[in-house]
Amino acid sequence: MGITSIDTAIHSETLSYSRVTTFEQCPRRYRYRYLDGVQEGFDSVEAFMGRQVHSTIEWLYEERENERNPRAEDAVAKYCEIWDREMSSARRPIRVIKDGTPLEGYRRSGADMVTRFHRSRFVSDKLTTIANERHFRVTLGGRFEFQGYIDRLARDARGTVHIIDYKTGRRVARGFSGREAEQVEAYAVALLTELPEVDELELVLEYVRTGDRVRRRVSRMERDELERRLLARIDAVVSSTIFPPNPGVLCRWCGFNDVCDAVVGQRLKW
């Protein structure tokens, strides 16, 4: 069913989509995080807020599966509880990078997202949740162990399985394209590998901040081509022997910018 290779030895390290995209964005950051084991100096407040919004959405659907019907106010209260708990136990400083908004402003922004999501999506959602944070681990091409977590796996009334990925950033894709779409396509490859009885998947990018949603349907016939593209990207990661920095605007948000020679001693002008 999958793509095979003359090289049948399984790569010793388990890979993930975030590991691949980290390499593509900045090989030096990849080296620090995955090869050298350097601890990041801080977390950005955007990433921190996104995690708490994700946790709250997961809680909402768990409540529904337990035959409870949380209100928007309940969701906001849960979000604030999670935010305060995670902030007090954070292993690294939570840093506001650029716009000067205080942490409390981000806390409120996340609460607003939770409220909008509850009113515009949750109350009208008729899908049956199969799993939240559904973990997968598969072998791709006979060579690579690949794993990840799907935000929500659900099924509609016709039996079609939906892979839903929640995004809390400001950017919304124009159509089903770009790295965010490729991430969900990678999850589709994994799920079609794990579940031979599934012939078709609905892929959904849910933009929590704006309420936008983009989607595409993937059939089993597309699986091998999607796997081929993913394997080409993985090959570039595992075969690399040099890890140069890629300085740019994202350096501001990088938790290694206090040790990276592309940044240390430089004024971040991007």
C-alpha positions in Angstrom: 0.0 0.0 0.0 2.8 2.4 0.9 5.9 3.5 -1.0 8.8 1.1 -0.6 12.5 1.6 -0.8 15.7 -0.4 -1.4 16.9 0.9 1.9 14.6 -1.0 4.3 16.4 -0.2 7.5 14.2 1.8 9.9 15.6 5.2 10.8 16.3 5.0 14.5 14.7 8.3 15.5 11.0 9.0 15.5 10.1 12.0 13.3 7.2 14.4 13.4 5.8 17.1 11.1 6.9 19.8 13.5 10.4 18.4 13.3 10.4 18.5 9.5 9.1 22.1 9.4 11.6 23.2 12.0 14.4 22.0 9.8 12.9 23.7 6.8 12.4 27.0 8.6 15.9 27.1 10.2 18.3 24.1 10.2 20.2 25.7 13.1 17.1 25.8 15.3 16.5 22.1 14.3 20.0 21.2 15.5 19.7 23.0 18.8 16.3 21.5 19.6 16.5 17.9 18.2 20.2 17.0 18.0 22.0 19.1 20.7 19.2 19.0 23.2 19.6 22.7 24.0 16.8 24.1 26.2 14.9 27.1 24.8 15.3 30.3 26.8 11.7 31.3 26.6 8.3 30.6 25.1 6.5 33.2 23.1 3.2 34.3 24.5 1.4 33.5 21.2 2.5 29.9 21.5 1.5 29.8 25.1 -1.9 31.3 24.5 -2.5 28.9 21.6 -1.8 25.9 23.8 -4.4 27.0 26.4 -7.0 27.7 23.7 -6.4 24.2 22.3 -6.8 22.7 25.8 -10.0 24.5 26.3 -11.5 23.3 23.0 -10.5 19.8 23.9 -12.2 20.2 27.2 -15.4 21.4 25.5 -15.7 18.2 23.4 -14.8 16.0 26.3 -17.7 17.6 28.3 -20.0 16.9 25.4 -18.9 13.3 25.2 -19.7 13.0 28.9 -23.3 14.3 28.1 -22.7 17.8 29.6 -23.5 21.0 27.8 -21.0 23.7 28.8 -21.9 27.3 28.2 -19.6 29.9 26.7 -19.1 31.3 30.2 -18.0 27.9 31.4 -15.5 27.6 28.6 -14.0 31.0 29.4 -13.8 30.0 33.1 -12.0 26.8 32.1 -9.6 28.7 29.8 -8.7 31.1 32.6 -8.2 28.2 35.0 -5.9 26.5 32.5 -4.0 29.7 31.7 -3.4 30.6 35.4 -2.3 27.0 36.2 0.1 26.7 33.2 1.5 30.2 33.8 2.3 29.5 37.4 4.0 26.2 36.5 5.8 27.3 33.3 9.3 25.9 33.1 10.5 28.9 30.9 9.6 32.6 30.9 6.6 33.6 28.7 7.8 36.5 26.6 5.8 39.1 24.7 7.9 39.6 21.6 6.9 42.6 19.6 3.7 44.6 20.1 3.9 45.5 23.8 0.6 44.1 24.7 0.7 43.0 28.3 0.3 39.3 29.2 -3.2 40.1 30.5 -4.1 41.4 27.1 -3.2 38.0 25.6 -5.1 36.2 28.3 -8.2 38.2 27.3 -7.6 37.7 23.6 -7.6 33.9 24.2 -10.8 34.2 26.2 -12.4 36.1 23.3 -11.3 33.3 20.9 -12.9 30.7 23.2 -16.1 32.6 23.3 -16.4 33.0 19.6 -15.5 29.4 19.0 -18.2 28.3 21.4 -20.9 30.4 19.8 -20.0 30.0 16.1 -18.7 26.4 16.0 -19.3 24.3 19.1 -23.0 24.9 19.6 -23.8 24.0 16.0 -21.2 21.1 15.6 -23.1 17.8 14.8 -20.0 15.7 14.4 -19.3 12.7 16.7 -15.9 13.0 18.3 -13.8 9.9 17.9 -10.8 11.3 19.8 -9.2 14.5 21.0 -5.4 14.8 20.7 -5.4 11.4 18.9 -1.9 10.0 18.8 -0.6 8.1 15.8 2.7 6.3 15.1 3.3 4.7 11.7 6.2 3.6 9.5 6.5 5.5 6.2 8.2 4.0 3.2 9.5 1.1 5.2 12.1 3.5 6.6 10.9 6.2 9.0 8.9 6.1 12.2 6.5 9.1 12.0 4.2 10.3 14.8 2.0 13.1 15.8 -1.2 14.3 17.5 -4.4 15.1 15.7 -6.3 17.9 17.5 -9.7 16.3 16.9 -10.8 13.2 15.0 -14.5 13.1 14.3 -17.2 11.4 12.2 -20.2 12.9 10.4 -23.6 11.4 9.9 -22.5 9.8 6.6 -19.6 8.1 8.3 -16.8 10.2 6.8 -13.9 10.7 9.2 -12.7 14.3 9.7 -9.2 15.4 10.7 -9.6 18.8 12.4 -6.6 21.0 13.2 -7.2 24.2 15.2 -5.2 27.3 14.4 -5.0 30.3 16.7 -2.7 32.6 14.6 -3.7 35.7 12.7 -2.9 34.3 9.2 -5.6 32.5 7.3 -4.6 30.4 4.3 -6.0 31.3 0.9 -7.6 28.0 0.1 -6.2 24.6 1.3 -2.5 25.3 0.7 0.7 26.0 2.5 2.5 24.3 5.4 -0.6 24.1 7.6 -2.5 22.2 4.9 0.5 20.0 4.3 0.5 19.2 8.0 -3.0 17.9 7.9 -2.2 16.0 4.7 0.7 14.3 6.5 -1.8 13.3 9.2 -4.0 11.9 6.5 -1.2 9.7 5.2 -0.7 8.4 8.7 -4.4 7.7 9.3 -4.9 6.0 6.0 -1.9 3.8 6.9 -3.3 3.0 10.3 -7.0 2.5 9.2 -7.2 0.3 6.1 -11.0 0.3 6.3 -11.1 4.1 5.7 -11.3 5.1 2.0 -11.8 8.9 2.4 -11.0 11.7 4.9 -12.2 15.2 5.3 -9.3 17.5 6.2 -10.3 20.7 8.0 -8.2 23.7 9.1 -10.2 25.6 11.7 -9.1 29.2 12.3 -10.3 29.9 15.8 -9.3 33.6 15.8 -11.3 34.6 12.7 -13.9 31.8 12.5 -12.7 30.8 9.0 -12.5 27.2 7.9 -10.8 25.6 4.9 -11.1 22.0 4.0 -10.4 19.4 1.4 -11.3 15.7 0.9 -8.6 13.1 0.4 -9.2 9.7 -1.0 -7.1 6.5 -0.5 -6.0 6.8 -4.1 -4.1 10.0 -3.2 -2.3 8.5 -0.2 0.9 7.2 -2.0 1.5 10.5 -3.7 1.1 12.4 -0.5 3.5 10.0 1.2 6.0 10.4 -1.6 6.1 14.2 -1.1 6.4 13.8 2.7 9.2 11.2 2.3 11.1 13.6 0.1 11.0 16.2 2.8 12.0 13.8 5.5 14.9 12.6 3.4 16.2 16.1 3.3 16.1 16.3 7.1 17.8 13.0 7.9 20.5 13.3 5.2 21.6 16.7 6.2 25.0 17.1 7.8 25.2 20.9 8.0 22.7 23.1 9.9 23.2 26.8 9.0 21.1 29.5 10.6 18.3 31.2 8.5 18.2 34.7 10.1 14.9 36.6 9.6 11.8 37.9 11.3 11.1 34.6 13.0 14.4 35.0 15.0 12.4 37.2 17.4 10.2 34.3 18.4 13.0 31.7 18.5 13.8 30.4 22.0 17.4 29.9 21.0 18.1 33.5 20.0 20.3 34.0 23.1 22.8 31.3 21.9 22.6 31.4 18.1 25.6 33.1 16.5 23.3 34.6 13.8 21.6 36.7 16.5 23.8 37.1 19.5 25.4 40.5 19.4 23.2 41.6 16.6 20.3 44.0 16.6 17.2 42.3 15.4 16.1 44.6 12.5 13.6 42.3 11.0 
